[in-house]
Amino acid sequence: MNLMSQHPKNETRNETIGLKNFTFDIITDMLGYEKYYIQIVETTSNNVTSVLESIEYQLVIVRKTRTVDLAFNVAMLILGILNTFAVGCMTDINLVKQVIKRKKQILISTVSQYVVIPLVSTTK
């Protein structure tokens, strides 16, 4: 029995099919979702090939987290916190009090942002 695939990706897989155990490498350049098709074929001594089984896998291709990824995430978190703090420092407290007194407008805008907009964006 031979294990054949339609296109290679970057991953080592161990599969047990029937009573046989197979290992193959998957090599890719792209991250994301990928369908992977595998055919198990049997070749006889006079080169006659027959397909014994076809399998389809849905793979999620990710990469290992690197130090630079962690540094970027921490830097973005710190910048986000500083930005929020800076905006809060510049806000006039009297203006905030005036806005809080308008309860009807706050309710309408909150419902629009968290209910209406997500519903509209998910419908086709």
N, C-alpha and C positions, 0 to 999 in steps of 0.2 A: 504494500500500500504506500502511495506517495501522497504528500500533502502539498497542494498547489494553491496559490493565491493569485488574484487578478492584478493587484498592484501592491508594491512593498510599502511599509510604514516603519516608524522607529520605535519598536517595543519588542521585548521578548515575551512570548506567550507559551505556556505549557497547556496543552489540551489533551484530554482523554476522550477518545471517540471509540466506542465499542470497547475492545480490549487493548487497543493500541494507545500509546502516549506519544505525542508529537510536540516538538519545540520549534518555533519559527520567530524570526525578527521582523518587526514592523518599523519602517524608517519613513519619516515625514519632514517636510519643511514648514507646514502650516499648523497653527493651533485651531481647535474648534471641534466640530462634530464630523464624523466620517463613517460611512457605511463600508464594511469590509466583507468581501465575499470569499469563501473558501470552498474548494471542491476537493473531495477525496476520490482519487481515481486508483484503479488497479490496472497494471500493465502486465499482460501475460508474456510468456517467453517469445511468442511470435509477434510482439509489438502491437497487440490489440488492446486498446485502452477503453475501459468502461467506467463511468461515473458511479461511485457507490453512494455518495452523499454530498449534498450542497448545503452550506451553512452561511447565514448572513448575521454579522455582528454590527451593532451600533457602538462605535468607540467615541470616547471623549478624550481628545488629545490635549494634554496640559504639559507645562514644563515645571521643573523643580524651582522652588523659590530661591532666588539668588540674594546675596548680600546687598547688591545694588537695588533690588526690588524692595527689600526691607527699609533701606535708607531713604528711598523715594517716598514710601508710605509714611514713614515717621516725619519726614520734612513737610509733606503735604498736611499732615495732622497738625503740626506745630503752626504752620502758616495759617491754616483755617481757624485755629483757636485765637491766634493773634489778631487776625482780621475781624473776627466776631467781637473780640474785646475792644478793638479800636473803634468799631462802629458804635458799640454801646457807650463808649466814652464821649463820643461826639453827639449823642442824642440828647435833645433838650427835654428835660423832665416835664415841663409844662405842656409840651406837644403830646407827650405820651398820655398824660392825664386827659387831654381833650379827646384823643382817639378812643380811650377806654370808655368814655361816657357815651359813645355811639354804639350801643349794643346791637342794634338791628343791622347796621352795616358790617360789623364784625361777624355776626352769625351768617349773613349772606355770603361774605367772602370766604369764610371757613368752609361752608358747605360746598361752594363752587370749587374751591381748590382740592378738597379731599374726597368729594363724591362725584360731582358733575364732570369735571375734567378727566379723571381716570375712566369713568364710564364711556365718555365720548371717544377717548383715545383707543379703547379696546374694541369698539364696534367697527365693523368694516362697511 
